[in-house]
Amino acid sequence: MKRTVVVCAVVFAFAAFSVNAAVTGTTADDYDVIVAGGGPAGIGAGYMAAKRGAKTLVLEKGGRLGGMAVSAMVSPFSFATDSPVVREIAAKVGFGGSVDVHMADVRAYDLLKEVGADVMLHAYVLGPVMGGTRVIGLRVHCVEGEKVFHAKVVIDATGNGVVAAAAGVPYEEGRTGDGLVQPMSIMFTVGGFDPKRRFLCGSEEAARSKRCMVNGRRWEDIVQEEIKAGNLPPEVGVIRLYPGCENGLNVVNATQVNGLYGSRSADLTKAEIAARKQAAQVVEVMRRHLPGYENARIAEMPAVVGVRETRRFEGVDRLTTEDVLSGRQREDAVARKCSFVIDIHNPAGAGQADGRDKAVTGGARRVKPYDIPYGALVPKKIDGLLFCGRCISATHEALASCRVMGNAMATGIGAGAAAAEAVKKGIEVRAVDAKNLQLFDK
């Protein structure tokens, strides 16, 4: 599947023209800062902007805050960054070694309200309101009809970069060469096993080690035999099991759907169905081989498929592959000492696409703790806009490290602080001196 890597947002040209030419819909309240998206990045952005005095609105298209952590049940929450505010939010919301998917969204709502932010669920962002090359608000589809919200700064925390793309910010999608993105997955929980014989296997490396032996055999070997027998699709590669937030549940990370794009509804539909069918196959394998799992069953399925990668936008600065491998530090850091590996789930098969170990389940390249610069959140030419989370300015390889939820939240916190600073001083977001944002412990 060939795909052009550099995209200039031509598909959004009509939407951008429309909002410039004639804004329709009921005019709603004006805000200093509007955050589009209520996942970890959006929660961080809304929390920090409101805490620093900006009149803030957080918009979420679904019925729950928490994004991939809650709606996609992605657990555990990977911190992988040195951020006191990430630790503070995570502790209050319930993002940790195992995410409390049942109440984290309510706690996030309460946390945002405590610092004075407004929150609106079931609010689907249609696109930006443009004033020339400036984003001055958002068109939002609410249940009661279309509304227009105005803001001095808009923060795109949608994951797919819905606002930035429609505003005309150039972006890349996929890796160099074939344009393929990392696969999508369903994470789910299993119950019905014997808690006294609970089996855990948290990584590819563990699956091939003596830590994850089943009746004297490596777990990796068992899974590969099931693939060869046609009982699992070959792209699954490994079945990871983590402890759930309850003793009687395990979180399963095994499914993988290749060749589809999370920025397209038709592809998302295919991924949702394919991954859920894979989940049933995975449980059957667990029943056959894991002692105490003979009666295991799917206990909880997520509301949405997990998406690792879509658009990466052009910023005034960029996080590069060399940055994460060399541990580059930045004076304008919004996320510091990021340490997650270059985890490129193979877009064209199983395991790692690029790593230290070319075995079927791969071995991700390790990084040296690096910083994410503020410039990776700031578009070059569009004013009044910041982006955060997994759509920041980064290479395909760098994104594979910085995309995890703790880092995404840290970039949201940086975006929220910068937006509040720009509003307070009446300056452009690109003029904010990130060195003075005081995001870290002294």
C-alpha positions in Angstrom: 0.0 0.0 0.0 1.7 3.2 -1.2 0.8 6.5 0.4 2.3 10.0 0.0 4.1 10.8 3.2 3.9 14.6 3.1 0.4 15.9 3.0 -0.5 19.6 2.6 -4.0 19.4 4.0 -5.5 19.9 0.6 -8.5 17.8 1.6 -9.4 20.3 4.2 -9.2 23.4 1.9 -13.0 23.6 1.4 -13.7 23.4 5.1 -11.2 26.1 5.8 -12.7 28.3 3.1 -16.2 27.7 4.4 -15.4 28.8 7.9 -13.7 31.9 6.6 -16.4 32.8 4.2 -19.5 32.2 6.4 -19.6 30.9 9.9 -22.9 29.1 10.6 -24.4 27.9 13.9 -25.4 29.4 17.2 -22.7 31.6 18.7 -21.8 30.3 22.2 -19.5 31.7 24.9 -16.1 33.2 24.3 -13.1 31.7 26.0 -9.4 32.4 26.5 -8.5 28.9 25.7 -10.4 26.0 24.1 -9.0 22.5 24.2 -10.3 20.1 21.5 -10.1 16.6 22.9 -10.4 15.1 26.4 -7.8 12.4 26.5 -4.6 12.5 28.6 -3.2 15.4 26.5 -6.4 17.4 26.6 -6.9 16.8 30.3 -3.3 18.1 30.9 -3.9 21.1 28.7 -7.2 22.1 30.2 -6.0 21.6 33.7 -2.9 23.8 33.3 -4.6 26.5 31.3 -7.4 26.9 33.8 -5.1 26.6 36.8 -3.1 29.5 35.4 -6.1 31.7 35.2 -7.3 31.3 31.6 -11.1 30.9 31.0 -10.9 27.4 29.6 -13.3 25.0 27.8 -12.5 21.3 27.2 -14.5 19.7 24.4 -14.8 15.9 24.1 -16.6 14.1 21.2 -17.5 11.1 23.3 -19.3 10.6 26.6 -16.2 10.1 28.7 -12.9 11.9 29.4 -9.7 9.9 29.4 -9.2 9.1 25.7 -7.2 6.0 25.0 -6.7 5.4 28.7 -10.5 5.1 29.4 -12.4 4.5 26.1 -9.7 2.2 24.6 -8.8 0.7 28.0 -5.1 1.2 27.4 -3.3 0.0 30.5 -0.9 0.4 32.2 -0.4 4.2 31.9 3.1 4.8 30.8 4.6 7.8 32.6 8.1 7.7 30.8 8.7 11.4 31.6 9.9 13.6 34.5 6.8 15.8 35.1 5.5 16.7 38.6 2.2 17.8 37.1 1.7 14.5 35.2 2.3 12.7 38.5 -0.1 15.0 40.3 -2.9 14.5 37.7 -2.4 10.8 37.4 -2.6 10.3 41.2 -5.8 12.3 41.4 -7.5 10.7 38.4 -6.4 7.1 38.7 -3.9 6.7 35.9 -1.2 4.3 37.2 0.2 0.9 36.8 -3.3 -0.1 36.1 -5.8 2.4 34.9 -9.1 2.6 36.8 -11.3 2.8 33.6 -14.5 2.8 35.7 -14.0 6.1 37.5 -11.0 7.9 36.0 -13.2 9.9 33.6 -15.4 11.2 36.5 -12.3 12.1 38.6 -10.8 13.9 35.5 -14.1 15.9 35.2 -14.0 16.9 38.9 -10.3 17.8 38.6 -11.0 20.1 35.7 -13.9 21.7 37.4 -11.9 22.3 40.6 -9.5 24.5 38.7 -12.3 26.4 36.9 -12.4 24.7 33.5 -15.7 24.2 31.7 -16.2 20.7 30.2 -18.5 19.7 27.4 -19.0 16.1 26.4 -20.8 14.9 23.3 -19.3 17.9 21.5 -17.8 16.9 18.1 -15.3 19.4 16.6 -16.2 20.0 13.0 -13.4 22.5 12.2 -11.8 25.8 13.1 -13.2 29.2 12.7 -10.5 31.2 10.8 -9.7 34.9 10.7 -7.2 34.9 7.9 -4.3 32.7 9.1 -5.5 32.8 12.7 -7.7 30.2 14.4 -10.2 32.2 16.4 -12.6 29.5 17.5 -14.2 26.2 16.7 -17.3 24.9 15.0 -18.8 22.2 17.2 -21.6 19.7 16.5 -23.6 19.4 19.8 -26.6 17.2 20.3 -28.9 20.3 20.0 -27.2 21.6 16.9 -24.1 23.3 15.6 -22.5 25.9 17.8 -19.5 28.3 17.4 -17.1 28.9 20.3 -14.5 31.7 20.0 -11.1 31.6 21.8 -7.9 33.5 21.9 -6.0 30.2 21.7 -7.2 26.8 20.5 -5.3 23.7 21.6 -5.7 20.6 19.3 -5.5 17.5 21.5 -7.7 15.4 19.2 -4.9 12.8 18.5 -5.7 12.9 14.8 -5.1 16.7 14.7 -8.6 17.5 13.4 -8.3 21.2 14.0 -4.7 21.6 12.7 -5.4 19.7 9.5 -8.5 21.7 8.7 -6.7 24.9 9.5 -4.2 24.0 6.8 -1.1 23.0 8.8 1.0 20.7 6.7 1.5 17.2 8.1 3.0 13.8 7.5 1.3 10.5 7.9 3.2 7.2 8.0 6.8 6.2 7.7 9.2 7.2 4.9 8.9 5.0 1.8 5.5 3.4 1.9 3.6 5.7 4.2 2.4 2.9 6.5 1.4 3.8 10.0 1.7 1.7 13.1 -1.2 -0.9 13.5 -4.3 -0.4 15.6 -5.2 -2.7 18.5 -7.9 -3.7 20.9 -6.9 -4.0 24.6 -9.4 -5.9 26.7 -9.7 -7.7 30.1 -10.2 -11.4 30.8 -11.7 -13.0 33.9 -12.8 -16.4 35.0 -9.3 -17.7 35.6 -7.9 -19.0 38.9 -6.3 -16.0 40.6 -3.9 -18.3 42.4 -2.5 -19.3 39.0 -2.6 -15.9 37.4 -0.2 -15.7 34.4 1.5 -12.4 33.5 3.8 -11.6 30.6 4.4 -8.0 30.0 6.7 -7.8 27.0 8.2 -9.5 24.0 11.4 -10.0 25.9 9.5 -11.7 28.7 7.6 -14.0 26.4 10.9 -15.5 25.1 12.5 -15.8 28.6 12.3 -18.2 31.5 10.1 -15.7 33.3 7.1 -16.7 31.1 7.3 -20.5 30.9 4.1 -22.6 30.5 4.5 -26.3 31.3 8.2 -26.1 30.6 7.8 -24.2 27.3 8.4 -20.6 26.4 5.2 -18.6 25.9 6.5 -17.2 22.7 7.0 -20.7 21.2 3.4 -21.7 22.1 2.0 -18.5 20.5 4.0 -19.1 17.4 2.8 -22.6 17.1 -0.8 -21.4 17.3 -0.1 -18.9 14.5 1.4 -21.6 12.3 -1.7 -23.8 12.9 -3.9 -20.9 11.7 -5.5 -20.3 15.1 -4.1 -16.8 15.3 -3.3 -14.2 12.6 0.4 -13.9 12.0 0.5 -10.2 12.9 -0.4 -11.0 16.5 3.1 -12.2 17.3 2.9 -12.0 21.1 0.2 -12.2 23.8 1.0 -9.8 26.6 -0.9 -10.1 29.9 -0.8 -7.3 32.6 -2.5 -7.2 36.0 -5.9 -5.5 36.0 -7.1 -3.0 38.6 -9.0 -6.0 40.1 -7.4 -9.2 41.2 -9.8 -11.3 39.1 -8.9 -9.6 35.9 -6.0 -9.5 33.5 -5.4 -6.8 30.8 -4.6 -8.4 27.4 -2.5 -6.6 24.8 -2.2 -8.9 21.8 -4.4 -7.9 18.8 -3.0 -6.1 15.8 -4.6 -4.8 12.6 -2.2 -3.7 9.9 -2.5 -1.5 6.8 -5.3 0.8 8.1 -5.4 4.5 9.0 -6.9 5.8 12.2 -7.7 9.1 10.4 -10.3 7.4 8.2 -13.8 6.3 9.4 -13.9 3.3 7.0 -10.5 2.1 8.2 -11.5 2.5 11.8 -14.6 0.4 11.2 -12.6 -2.4 9.7 -10.1 -2.2 12.6 -12.8 -2.3 15.3 -14.3 -5.5 13.9 -11.1 -7.3 13.0 -9.5 -6.6 16.4 -12.5 -7.7 18.4 -12.6 -11.0 16.4 -8.9 -11.4 17.2 -9.6 -11.0 20.9 -11.9 -14.0 20.8 -9.1 -16.1 19.1 -6.6 -14.9 21.7 -8.8 -16.1 24.6 -9.2 -19.5 23.0 -5.5 -19.9 22.9 -5.2 -18.9 26.5 -7.8 -21.5 27.5 -6.0 -24.3 25.7 -2.5 -23.6 27.2 -2.6 -21.6 30.4 -3.2 -23.6 33.6 -6.1 -22.1 35.5 -7.5 -20.4 32.4 -9.7 -23.2 31.2 -12.8 -21.1 31.9 -11.3 -17.7 31.0 -13.6 -15.3 29.3 -13.6 -11.8 27.9 -14.7 -9.6 30.8 -14.6 -6.1 29.4 -14.2 -4.8 25.8 -13.2 -1.1 25.1 -15.5 1.4 23.4 -13.0 2.2 20.7 -10.0 0.6 19.0 -6.6 1.9 20.2 -4.8 4.1 17.6 -1.0 4.6 17.9 -0.2 6.9 15.0 -1.9 9.2 12.4 -0.9 12.7 11.5 2.3 14.4 12.6 2.2 18.2 12.0 4.9 20.7 10.9 6.0 22.8 13.8 8.6 25.5 14.2 10.8 22.8 15.7 10.7 19.0 15.4 11.6 16.0 17.6 13.9 13.8 15.5 15.0 10.3 15.7 18.6 11.4 16.5 17.2 13.5 19.4 15.6 10.5 21.1 18.6 8.3 20.5 21.2 10.8 21.7 19.1 12.1 24.7 19.0 15.7 23.4 18.1 18.2 26.1 16.3 21.5 25.3 16.1 24.9 27.0 12.5 25.2 25.9 11.5 21.7 27.1 7.8 21.0 27.7 8.4 17.3 28.5 11.7 16.4 30.1 13.6 13.1 30.5 11.3 11.1 28.2 12.5 7.5 28.3 10.1 5.2 26.5 11.7 3.0 23.8 11.2 3.5 20.1 8.3 1.1 20.0 7.3 0.7 16.4 4.7 -2.0 16.2 5.4 -3.4 12.7 3.1 -1.7 10.1 3.6 -4.6 7.7 3.8 -7.7 10.0 4.3 -8.8 13.5 6.7 -7.6 16.2 9.0 -4.5 15.9 9.6 -2.9 12.6 13.0 -1.6 13.6 14.8 -2.8 16.6 17.8 -4.5 18.2 16.3 -8.0 17.6 14.9 -9.1 14.3 13.1 -12.1 15.9 9.4 -12.4 15.2 8.4 -10.5 18.3 11.3 -8.0 17.9 13.1 -5.8 20.5 12.5 -2.1 20.5 15.5 0.3 20.3 16.2 2.0 23.6 16.6 5.8 23.9 18.5 8.1 26.2 16.3 10.4 28.3 15.4 13.3 26.0 13.3 16.5 26.0 10.4 17.5 23.8 10.8 21.1 22.7 8.0 23.7 22.9 8.5 24.4 19.2 7.2 20.9 18.3 3.7 22.1 19.5 3.7 25.4 17.5 2.7 25.5 13.8 5.0 27.5 11.6 2.4 29.8 9.9 -1.0 29.4 11.6 -1.6 31.7 14.6 -3.8 31.1 17.7 -3.2 27.3 17.6 -1.1 24.7 19.5 -1.1 21.0 19.1 -0.2 18.3 21.7 -0.3 14.6 22.2 0.5 12.2 19.4 0.1 14.7 16.6 3.1 16.9 17.5 5.9 17.7 15.1 8.1 14.5 15.1 9.6 11.9 12.9 7.9 8.5 12.6 10.6 6.9 14.8 10.5 9.7 17.4 6.8 9.5 17.6 7.0 5.8 18.4 8.8 6.8 21.6 6.9 10.1 22.6 3.4 8.9 21.8 2.7 7.1 25.1 0.2 8.6 27.4 2.4 10.2 30.1 4.4 12.0 27.4 1.2 13.1 25.7 -0.1 14.5 28.9 3.1 16.3 29.5 2.9 18.0 26.1 -0.7 19.0 26.9 0.4 20.5 30.2 3.1 22.5 28.3 0.5 23.6 25.7 -1.9 24.7 28.4 0.7 26.7 30.3 1.9 28.4 27.1 -1.7 29.2 26.0 -2.4 30.8 29.4 0.8 32.8 29.2 0.0 34.1 25.7 -3.4 35.2 26.8 -2.1 36.9 29.9 0.6 38.8 28.1 -1.4 39.4 24.9 1.2 37.8 22.7 1.3 35.1 20.0 1.9 31.6 21.1 5.1 31.4 19.1 6.4 34.4 21.1 6.0 32.5 24.5 9.3 31.9 26.2 9.0 28.3 27.2 12.0 28.6 29.6 9.8 30.6 31.9 6.8 28.3 32.1 8.0 26.6 35.3 6.8 23.2 34.4 9.4 21.2 36.4 10.7 20.9 40.0 13.5 23.2 40.7 
